[in-house]
Amino acid sequence: MGSKDAERARALVRDRIEVARAAMAACDEAIDAELAELATRGVAPTCSKGCAHCCRQEISVTRAEAEAIVGWIEAAWTPAARAALADRIRTWLAWYRTEGRERVAGGQPREAALYEHGPQCVALQDDACSIYPARPMMCRIHFVRSPPDACRQKADPRMVAAPVVVLPSIHRVTQPAILRIRAEIERQGADFMATVHLLPEWLAHLLKIEQQPWLSAPPPA
């Protein structure tokens, strides 16, 4: 790659990160306003710090979001913290490609296999999100009003037998912010869906742990 091409590639990354950060901020602002409106009608989410059941599932992110997350990590974390993250990413990918693949091939739903047997989200520490200020859009917009333990899997003895009730208006009010990221990716000439991979996969790629780890991902269930 020539110097001009390299600089153009870096400029595109900077543009994606800028748009992703602005979209995340707009998403949070829309959520805060919607939660305030819902509160006037007696509706409130039951999600709280320490409730991390939803963190034990596949978390998809776009490249732009992952680049913003990595930029935040590189600015805020110590080398030791980044090294520990790299170890968690390697452990997650190893499980996903071996035991995870075998369980899905044997008929267990992917969601149940990961929740019951797999490692937790690589960003989760002490049941709290270690990348919370830069967390993915998928995580930002997930709110439920049902009992927190209803989000556990059926095999979990602490699971509450109640339907999981999400707050759909949160998804509605955050769509414009989410679409900003898609618009920027497509403006740059990329296929939006082709930039979507699992969070540990993108982190592994961008942190130079492994190139394009999604090429070794288990096939869809």
C-alpha positions in Angstrom: 0.0 0.0 0.0 1.4 3.4 -1.0 1.7 6.3 1.4 -1.3 8.1 -0.2 -3.5 4.9 0.1 -2.3 4.4 3.7 -3.2 7.9 4.6 -6.6 7.6 2.9 -7.3 4.4 4.8 -6.4 6.1 8.1 -8.7 9.0 7.2 -11.5 6.6 6.6 -10.9 5.0 10.0 -10.9 8.4 11.7 -14.2 9.3 10.0 -15.8 6.0 11.1 -14.7 6.5 14.7 -16.0 10.1 14.7 -19.4 9.0 13.4 -19.6 6.0 15.8 -18.8 8.2 18.8 -21.3 10.8 17.8 -23.9 8.1 17.2 -23.2 6.6 20.6 -23.7 10.0 22.3 -26.9 10.6 20.3 -28.1 7.1 21.3 -27.6 7.8 25.0 -29.3 11.2 24.7 -32.3 9.6 23.0 -32.5 6.9 25.6 -32.3 9.3 28.5 -35.1 11.3 27.1 -37.2 8.2 26.4 -36.6 6.8 29.9 -37.7 10.1 31.4 -40.9 10.0 29.4 -41.6 6.4 30.3 -41.1 7.2 34.0 -44.0 9.7 33.8 -46.1 6.7 33.0 -44.7 4.5 35.7 -42.6 2.4 33.3 -39.0 1.8 34.3 -36.3 -0.7 33.3 -35.2 -3.4 35.7 -31.7 -3.6 34.3 -29.0 -2.5 36.8 -25.2 -2.8 37.4 -24.4 -6.4 38.3 -27.2 -7.9 36.2 -25.1 -9.3 33.3 -27.3 -12.1 31.9 -27.5 -10.5 28.5 -23.7 -10.3 28.4 -23.6 -14.1 28.0 -24.7 -14.0 24.4 -23.3 -13.2 21.0 -22.7 -9.5 20.8 -22.5 -8.2 17.2 -20.8 -4.9 16.3 -19.9 -3.0 13.2 -16.3 -2.2 12.4 -16.9 1.4 13.1 -18.2 0.6 16.6 -15.2 -1.8 17.2 -12.8 0.9 16.1 -14.3 3.4 18.5 -14.1 0.8 21.3 -10.4 0.0 20.6 -9.6 3.7 20.4 -11.1 4.1 23.8 -9.3 1.1 25.3 -5.9 2.2 23.9 -6.4 5.7 25.4 -7.8 4.6 28.8 -6.3 1.2 29.7 -2.9 0.2 31.0 -0.7 -2.3 29.0 -1.4 -4.9 31.7 -5.2 -4.4 31.3 -4.9 -4.7 27.6 -2.9 -7.9 27.9 -5.5 -9.4 30.2 -8.2 -8.5 27.7 -6.1 -10.2 25.0 -6.0 -13.4 27.1 -9.8 -13.3 27.5 -10.3 -12.8 23.8 -8.1 -15.8 23.0 -10.0 -17.9 25.6 -13.4 -16.9 24.1 -12.4 -17.6 20.5 -10.9 -21.0 21.5 -14.1 -22.1 23.2 -16.3 -20.7 20.4 -14.4 -22.7 17.8 -14.2 -26.0 19.7 -16.7 -26.8 22.4 -19.1 -24.1 21.2 -19.1 -25.5 17.7 -19.5 -29.1 19.0 -22.5 -28.2 21.2 -24.3 -26.4 18.4 -23.5 -29.3 16.0 -25.0 -31.6 18.6 -28.3 -29.7 18.5 -28.0 -27.2 21.4 -29.1 -23.7 20.6 -26.2 -21.3 20.2 -27.6 -18.9 22.8 -28.0 -21.7 25.4 -24.6 -23.2 24.6 -22.9 -19.9 25.2 -24.8 -19.0 28.3 -24.6 -22.3 30.0 -21.1 -23.4 29.0 -19.2 -20.6 27.3 -17.0 -17.8 28.7 -18.7 -14.5 29.5 -18.3 -11.4 27.4 -14.6 -10.5 27.1 -15.4 -7.0 28.3 -17.2 -8.2 31.5 -15.3 -7.9 34.8 -16.9 -8.6 38.1 -20.3 -8.6 36.4 -19.7 -5.0 35.2 -18.9 -3.7 31.7 -15.3 -2.6 31.6 -15.9 -0.7 28.3 -19.1 0.9 29.4 -18.5 4.4 28.0 -17.7 2.9 24.6 -20.0 -0.1 24.7 -21.6 -1.3 21.5 -25.0 0.0 20.3 -26.5 -3.5 20.8 -25.7 -3.2 24.5 -26.8 0.4 24.8 -30.3 -0.2 23.6 -31.1 -3.4 25.5 -33.5 -2.6 28.3 -36.1 -4.9 29.9 -38.9 -4.2 32.4 -39.4 -7.9 33.4 -37.6 -9.4 36.4 -33.8 -9.5 35.8 -33.6 -13.2 36.5 -36.1 -13.9 33.7 -33.2 -13.2 31.3 -31.4 -16.3 32.6 -31.4 -19.5 30.5 -33.9 -22.2 31.4 -31.1 -24.5 32.7 -30.1 -21.8 35.2 -31.7 -22.8 38.6 -32.0 -19.0 39.4 -34.1 -18.4 36.2 -37.5 -16.8 36.9 -40.3 -18.3 34.8 -41.6 -15.1 33.4 -41.6 -13.7 29.9 -38.8 -11.3 29.0 -40.4 -7.9 28.3 -38.2 -5.4 26.4 -38.8 -1.7 26.1 -39.5 -1.4 22.3 -39.7 2.4 22.3 -36.0 2.4 23.2 -35.2 0.7 19.9 -37.5 3.1 18.0 -35.9 6.3 19.4 -32.4 5.1 18.8 -32.8 4.0 15.2 -31.7 7.4 13.8 -28.4 7.2 15.7 -27.8 3.6 14.7 -28.5 4.4 11.0 -25.8 7.1 11.2 -23.2 4.4 11.4 -24.7 2.4 8.6 -24.8 5.6 6.4 -21.1 6.3 7.0 -20.0 2.8 6.3 -22.0 2.7 3.0 -20.8 6.2 2.1 -17.3 4.8 2.2 -18.3 2.1 -0.3 -18.5 -0.9 2.0 -21.2 -3.5 2.4 -22.7 -2.7 5.8 -23.6 -6.3 6.8 -20.1 -7.4 5.8 -18.7 -5.2 8.5 -20.7 -6.8 11.2 -19.0 -9.5 13.3 -18.9 -10.6 17.0 -17.3 -8.3 19.4 -14.4 -10.7 20.4 -13.7 -11.2 16.7 -13.4 -7.5 15.9 -11.3 -6.9 19.0 -9.0 -9.7 18.1 -8.5 -8.3 14.6 -8.1 -4.7 15.6 -5.8 -5.4 18.5 -3.7 -7.6 16.2 -4.3 -10.7 18.2 -5.5 -12.6 15.1 -6.3 -11.5 11.6 -9.9 -12.0 10.5 -10.9 -14.5 13.1 -14.5 -14.7 11.8 -13.1 -16.8 9.0 -12.8 -19.6 11.6 -16.2 -19.0 13.2 -18.8 -21.8 13.6 -21.5 -21.9 10.8 -24.9 -20.4 11.7 -27.2 -22.7 13.5 
